[in-house]
Amino acid sequence: MFQIKLLNKISPAGLENFDRNIYTYSDDIESPDAIMVRSASMHEMELPKSVKAIARAGAGVNNIPCEQCAENGVVVFNTPGANANAVKELVLLGLLISSRKVAPSMDWIKTLKGQGDQVSKLVEKGKGQFVGPEISGKKLGVIGLGAIGVLVSNAAAALGMKVYGYDPYLNVDAAWQLSHKIQHATNLKEIYENCDYITVHVPCNNETKGMINSESIAMMKNGVHILNFARGELVDSADILAALDEKKVSCYVTDFVTDEQIGHAGVVAFPHLGASTPESEDNCARMAALELIDYLENGNIKNSVNMPAASMPKSSNKRICVIHKNKTAMVSKITTAVSDSNMNIENMVNASKKEIAYTMLDVTGDVSDSIITSLEAVDGIIKVRVI
């Protein structure tokens, strides 16, 4: 029986995928095989040694100590693309609400309360202060062409925008889904210098943190609109506020507002609503559950942020799964230990991701607990499972 610990309320659409004859789940399990989490922070949490995997029902994993998990052989999954449509719709709303000055106009309307029959006249007199351009025909730069970036690009192009897309790591699947109308930008400078609107859809890491700053903003067109529905840290808060004050940037739309940004006339802020739809929560929970099931039952890894992707169909009734350091001769050491235990290798797969590697072997023969002991004794091996 596999035990799944729930750190947040998880949609039933995900939980119903667990066969209750094989799985049990709740929020008070002490020695879980896996953990499902949404937004709860796990950085101060002491993980039980029983934990083999963590599934984040969402794309961002800033709330999970991924590197520490990798060192302990814990696979961390996320659910890329499951909330993509929800975020795409909010980005489109951000484009429109920033361009047409909808947010300040709605605030102004509230000041007319109590004016009685004069409201209509006051509206006609005051609406001129909220004139804003249409987005059709304008240039949009999309930085990051993952699941969300592709959907945003295609939708914006369908609305009549000229879209520039930039992603040096664009994968084949994303490329196939991208509309032929999207213009391929070869560098960020091309986006900054040409686009009236810029939206960022990249993960936050050492390379991207603070990428929207005084230096990059200086390359942009005067009056640019900047949208950030990815991570707040991608934009330097002090620099964006200074650019707004100087009118270099017309509007900053964000789903990750900071204290100093609240109340600024040029900031349109949402309370992290990107994935806050019932459809998105269902999709994320469903994908997270299926990732855990495939790993716990079959050893297959898909959509892991700290382990290499690896999967293969079962060709025997026993499978040995080994998480190890990505070092020279590790595979030969693993296969030697298996052969020395009088087992025959029917099929195997090996994959690596930076310092971590993963090897799966389908074997025949007498598979005893001694093989786990033998493999764990090999220098560089982190965790061994027999399925």
FENKA-V905268 format. One record per backbone hydrogen bond with DSSP energy under -0.5 kcal/mol. CO is the residue of the C=O (numbers start at 1). NH is the residue of the N-H. E is the energy in kcal/mol with one decimal. If there is no record, write none. Layout:
co	nh	e
CO	NH	E
CO	NH	E
This chain:
co	nh	e
2	24	-2.2
3	5	-0.5
3	33	-2.7
3	34	-1.6
4	26	-1.8
5	7	-0.6
5	36	-2.8
8	10	-0.6
11	14	-1.9
11	15	-1.7
12	16	-2.5
14	17	-1.6
15	18	-1.8
17	19	-0.6
18	20	-0.5
19	22	-2.3
19	23	-3.1
22	2	-3.1
24	4	-2.9
26	6	-2.4
33	52	-3.4
33	53	-1.0
34	5	-2.7
35	55	-3.0
36	7	-2.7
36	8	-0.5
37	57	-2.9
42	45	-0.9
45	47	-0.8
48	51	-1.7
52	75	-2.1
53	35	-1.8
54	56	-0.5
54	77	-3.3
55	37	-2.3
55	57	-0.6
56	58	-2.3
58	79	-2.4
61	64	-1.9
63	42	-3.0
64	66	-2.0
65	69	-2.2
66	70	-2.3
67	71	-2.1
68	72	-1.1
69	72	-0.5
69	74	-3.2
70	73	-1.5
73	75	-0.6
75	54	-2.9
75	77	-0.6
76	305	-2.5
76	306	-0.7
77	56	-2.5
79	82	-1.6
81	84	-0.9
83	87	-2.1
84	88	-2.7
85	89	-2.3
86	90	-1.5
87	91	-2.5
88	92	-2.3
89	93	-2.0
90	94	-2.5
91	95	-2.5
92	96	-2.0
93	97	-3.3
94	98	-1.9
95	99	-1.8
96	100	-2.4
97	102	-1.3
97	103	-0.8
101	105	-1.5
102	106	-2.1
103	107	-1.8
104	108	-2.3
105	109	-2.2
106	110	-1.2
107	111	-0.6
108	111	-1.4
109	112	-1.7
110	113	-1.2
112	115	-2.0
115	118	-2.1
116	119	-1.7
118	122	-2.7
119	123	-2.6
120	124	-2.1
121	125	-2.1
122	126	-2.3
123	127	-1.8
126	129	-1.4
127	130	-2.0
128	131	-1.2
135	138	-2.1
138	140	-0.5
138	162	-2.6
139	196	-1.6
139	197	-2.1
140	142	-0.6
140	164	-3.2
141	143	-0.6
141	199	-2.9
142	144	-0.8
142	166	-2.6
143	201	-3.4
146	150	-2.4
147	151	-1.4
148	152	-2.7
149	153	-2.4
150	154	-2.5
151	155	-2.4
152	156	-2.6
153	157	-2.2
154	158	-1.9
155	159	-1.1
156	161	-2.3
157	160	-1.6
160	137	-2.3
161	163	-0.7
162	140	-2.4
163	165	-0.5
163	183	-3.1
164	142	-3.3
165	185	-2.8
166	144	-3.1
167	170	-1.4
171	175	-2.2
172	176	-2.1
173	177	-1.3
174	178	-1.0
179	182	-1.5
183	165	-2.8
183	185	-0.6
187	191	-0.9
188	192	-2.8
189	193	-2.6
190	194	-1.1
191	195	-2.0
192	221	-0.8
195	221	-0.5
196	225	-2.3
197	141	-3.2
198	227	-3.1
199	143	-2.6
200	229	-0.8
203	205	-0.7
205	209	-2.5
208	211	-2.1
211	213	-1.0
212	236	-2.7
213	217	-3.0
214	218	-1.6
215	219	-0.6
216	219	-0.8
217	220	-1.4
221	224	-1.4
224	250	-2.2
224	251	-1.0
225	198	-2.7
226	253	-2.8
227	200	-1.9
228	255	-2.0
231	234	-1.6
232	235	-1.7
233	210	-2.2
234	212	-2.4
235	237	-0.6
236	240	-2.4
237	241	-2.0
238	242	-2.0
239	243	-2.2
240	244	-1.9
241	245	-2.4
242	246	-1.9
243	248	-1.6
243	249	-1.6
244	247	-1.1
248	223	-2.2
248	224	-1.1
251	226	-2.5
251	253	-0.5
252	254	-0.5
252	268	-2.7
253	228	-2.9
254	270	-2.5
255	272	-0.7
258	261	-0.8
258	262	-1.2
259	262	-0.5
261	264	-1.9
264	267	-1.7
266	252	-2.7
266	268	-0.5
267	269	-0.6
268	254	-2.3
270	257	-0.6
270	272	-1.8
273	276	-1.7
275	277	-2.2
277	281	-2.3
278	282	-2.1
279	283	-2.5
280	284	-2.8
281	285	-2.2
282	286	-2.4
283	287	-2.4
284	288	-2.5
285	289	-2.3
286	290	-2.2
287	291	-2.1
288	292	-2.0
289	293	-2.6
290	294	-2.3
291	295	-1.8
292	296	-3.2
293	297	-2.5
294	298	-1.5
294	299	-0.5
294	300	-1.4
295	299	-1.6
301	310	-1.8
303	78	-2.2
310	301	-3.2
318	363	-2.1
319	321	-0.5
319	387	-3.2
320	361	-2.4
321	385	-2.5
322	324	-0.5
322	359	-2.6
323	382	-2.6
323	383	-1.9
324	357	-3.2
325	327	-1.9
327	330	-1.4
329	333	-1.8
330	334	-2.2
331	335	-2.8
332	336	-2.1
333	337	-2.1
334	338	-2.1
335	339	-2.6
336	340	-2.8
337	341	-0.7
338	341	-0.7
338	343	-1.4
339	342	-2.0
344	346	-0.7
344	364	-2.1
347	362	-2.9
349	360	-2.5
351	358	-2.9
353	356	-2.1
355	326	-2.7
356	353	-3.4
357	324	-2.5
358	351	-2.2
359	322	-3.0
360	349	-2.1
361	320	-3.0
361	363	-0.6
362	346	-3.0
362	347	-1.3
363	318	-0.6
364	344	-2.4
365	367	-0.9
366	368	-0.8
368	371	-1.5
369	372	-0.6
369	373	-1.6
370	374	-2.7
371	375	-2.5
372	376	-2.6
373	377	-1.0
375	378	-1.7
378	381	-1.9
380	325	-3.1
383	323	-2.8
385	321	-3.2
